[in-house]
Amino acid sequence: MPTIGSSDLDIFPLALGGNTFGWTSDAATSHAVLDAFTAGGGNFIDTADGYSSWVPGNSGGESETIIGEWMRTRGNRDDVVIGTKVSQHPDFTGLSSFNITAASEASLARLGTDHIDLYYAHFDDADTPLEETVAAFDALVTAGKIRYVGVSNYSAARVQEWIDIATREGFALPVALQPHYNLVHREPFESDLAPVAAAHDLGVVPYFSLASGFLTGKYRTAADLEGAARAGGVGGYLDENGLAVISALDEVAAAHDAALATTALAWLLAKPTVVAPLASARTVEQLPELLAVAELTLTDDEIATLDAASAALSEAA
């Protein structure tokens, strides 16, 4: 199993996204997905305190609550690595020291645990001095409430600034970076964030790994988007360049008798610093194609083929 950056967190090379829990997956279905994920060798579960506050009737924290109930009934807390995030819960927006402290306690309560393995700053907060945020995260590490620090949706310059502050003050350094990165969305990660991750041994856990389902190959025409929960995130790829990426995925996947989703995840996993692509499964039936990434290694030529196809899309953008 790979480890996350400089941490001692050993993980399966796929992170299971918890954003569907309490949204498109009810509690029973979510528990079934979690059972199947761990039965298939998975152990790294990703969520956030804001999931899924955007759903009518929800208030935020539903995903953490579902995961917490699952761990309690299965008695498996020590067998899984839990990553969650702070700054987007409606009651605790931003990254002030007060919010971080209060939000972490709320997350711990929902998860039913005394520690969070990996705690991310979910989105940068320009209204709070970064020194205050970094100090608050360090205080949680010192208190044993969180084991490691991660950052998500930060620019390369701000990640570097976080690291500079932590180094200067002797605070806990981040070990993980969670950016938007996939085969059809390669920048600014590759040019800006990847060098920072490599220089500071940050384990990269890309989100939107399958481009909201586009890289599964199930959306090839506008008609395919009808009724899709994430249709808005896919439509922009349905052009000549986007479909050329799908064509290249078809070719590489066929050579391995693999699914397109598995192949797209394997491309990510082949990239330096990436330790575990992040992907969600709304149902148990969607899991096998995700778990299979652990068994698929692409050749250098295959990676180059996919690189070339997606480079054309990046140039067009």
N, C-alpha and C positions, 0 to 999 in steps of 0.2 A: 504493500500500500504506500502511496506517496504521503509525504507530510506537507502541511501547509506552511510554506515559507520556512522561517527559522524556528517554528514552534515544534512541539512534540505531539501534535495532533495527527494521528495516522488516519487517513481517510480512503474510502473507496473513490476511484477516479471519476465520480459523478456526484454532484450535489442535487438532492431532490428539493425542488422548489415547493414551498408551502403556500404560495399565493392563491392557489385554487381552493384551499381548505376554508370552508365557510363562505365560499363564493360559488364556483361551479361544481364543487364537490361537497356534499353534506357530511356530517360527522361520521356516519357509518361508512360511507364510501372512502372518506379520507383515512380512516383507520385501516380499511382494507388495502389501500394503496401503500400505507406505511408498513403494514405487515408484509406485503409482497416485496417491497423495496428491501427490507432487511433480510427477508428470506433469500433474496437474490444476491446477497452479499453487501448491499448498501449500508452505510452507517452515517452519512453526512447529510443533515437535514437543515434547510435554510428557510428562515421566515423573517418577519419584521413586525414591530408592534403596531404598525398601521394597517396590516392585512386583517380584514378586508373592509376598511371603513367606507369604501366607495359604494358598497352594496346597500341599497335601501333597507333600512331596518337594522343595519349593523352599526357598531360604534367604534370599531377598531379592536384588535387583540383577539379576534375570533380564531385566527389560525394558531396562535400560540396556545389558546385554550384547548383547542382540539388536539394539538400535539402533546400538551401536558396531560390531558385525560388518557391519551394513548399510552404514554410512558408509565403513568400510574397503574393502569390496568395490566400492562404487560410486565411491569417491574424491570424495565430494561434501561433505565437512565444511564447506567455506566457503560452500556454497549453502543451508545450513539454519540455523535458529535453534533451539538446544537449551535447553529449560528443564527443570531437575530440582530435587529437593527433598531436604532433610535433616531428620532427627529420628526417623524411623520404621523404619530398618533395624534388625533384631534385634541386630546387633553394635554399633550406634551410636545408641542411643535417647537422646532429649533434645538440648538445644542448649547444652551446655557448650562452652567453647573447644576442649577436647581432642576432643570428639566431632565438632564441625564441621570441624576440621582433618583428622582421620583419615577421616571419612566423605567429605569432598570429594576426598581423594586416591584413595579407593576408587572413587568415581564416575568420576573422570577416567580411571582405569585401565580400568574396564569400558567406558566410552564410547570409549576409544582416542583421546583428544584432550588437548590441553594447556590447554584453557580451556572453561568452561561459560558460555554466553551469559547465562542468567538463572538464578540460584540462589535458591530459596525456602526460608525457614524454614517447614516443612510444618505443624507444630502448635506452638502456644505451649507453653513449658516453664516452669511456675510454680516449679519447683525451682531454676532457674538465674537469677541476676540478669540482667535484660534488658541492662544495660550490658555484661556479659561477652559475651552473644550478639552484640550490635551491633558490638562491637569485633572479634570474631572474623570476622564477615562483612567488615568493612572491611579487615582484614588480608589476606583472600583477594583482594579487589579490588586492593589495593596490590601484591600479589605477581603479579597478572595471571592468577590461577587462575580467577577468575570476572569477568565483565564488569559485570554488574548484579545488584542485590539485589531480591528479592521477598518478600512475606509472604503466607501462606495460613492460613485458619482462625484469624485473630486477631480479637479484638473491636475495635471502633472506638477505645475508650480505649487499648488496648495498641498499636494502630497509631500513634496519636498520640504515645504515650510513646516508641515506637521512633524516630519522626521527631524528637521533641524531643531525645533523647539524641544522635542522629546530628548534628543541627544544632549543638548545644552543643559537641560534641567534634570537629567537623570531619570526621566519618566519612561514608562513602558513604551517600547517601539511597536508600531504596527507590524503585523506579520502577514496580512492579507489585503488584497485589493479586489473590489468587485466592480468591474466596468461593463458598459454596454459593448459587446464585441461578438461578432459572428462572421460568417462567410460573406454576407452582403452588407456588413457594417464594420469595416476594419479600422476606420479612423474616427477619433484621434488616438485610439489605443496604440496602434502599431508605431506611429511616429513619435508620440509624446509620452504615453504612460508606460509602454513596455520597457524603455530604457531605465526609467526610474524603478520599476519593479525588479528588473535584473540587478541593478546597482545595489539595491537594499534588501535583496532576498525576500521579496513579497510574493506569496503564493497567489496566483490570479484565479479567480472564480468568476468567469464571464456570465452575465445574465443576458436574457434574450438570445440564448445560444442557438435556438432554432428559428429566430426571427418571427416570433409569434405564430409559429407553425408553418411559415412559408417553406422552410428548408426540409420539411417532411415530404414535400412534393404533392400534398393534397390540394393545394391551391394553384391551379394552372390557368384558369380563366376567371373572369369576373363573376360568372355564375357560381363558381365554387365557393365564393365568399358569402353567399346568401345564408343568413342565420348564424354565421360564425361569431363567437363572443369577441374575438380579437380582429375582426375584419378590417378595422381602421388601421391596424399596424401592419397589414399585409399588402393592401392595395397598391402601395407605392412601388412594390417590387414587380408588379405584373406588367413588365415591358420586355422589350427585346433583350436587354442586358440581364435583367433578373432571371428570365427564363433560360438564358444561356448558362447561368450558374446551375439551374436545375438540370439542364441537359448534361453538364459535366458531372454533376452528382450521380445522375442516372448511370453514366458510363463507369465511374469508379465503384459505385455500389454494386453494379452487376458483376464486376470482376471478383467481388468477395461474396457474392450471394447475400449481400447485406441490405438493410433498409436505408433509405436516404437519410433518415434522422440519425441513425447510428454513424453513418459516414460523415455527416456534417459535424457531429460531436467529435469524431476521431480526428478530423482536420484541426479542430480547436486544441485537442489534447496533444497534438504533435507540435504545437507552438511553444517556444521557450517561455518559461514562467507559469504557463497554465497548468494547474494541478487538478482541477475538476470543473468541467463545464456545468452550468446550472440549468436544469430543465425540470419542468413540471409535468405531472401526469394527472389528468382529470379523472381517469379510471384505471383500474388494474390492467386492463387490456393494452394500455399505452406504454406500460413499463418495460416489457421485454426489449423493445427497440432501443430504449435508453440504457438499460443495464448492459446491453451487448457491447457498448463502447469499450468496456474493459478487456474485451477479447479481440478487438480490431485494431491492427496497426497498418497504416497506409505506407506505401513505398514513397521514396523521395519523388519519383516521377508523378505519382498520383497527387501528391501534395502540390507539385508544380502545376499540374493541370488545373486543379481547383484554384490555386493562386491566380493563374492567368485569367481564368474565366471571371473571377470576382474583381480582379484589377480593372477590367474593362468597365464594370459597373461603377467602381469607385471613381474612375476618370470621368464617366458620364455625369456623375453627381456633382 
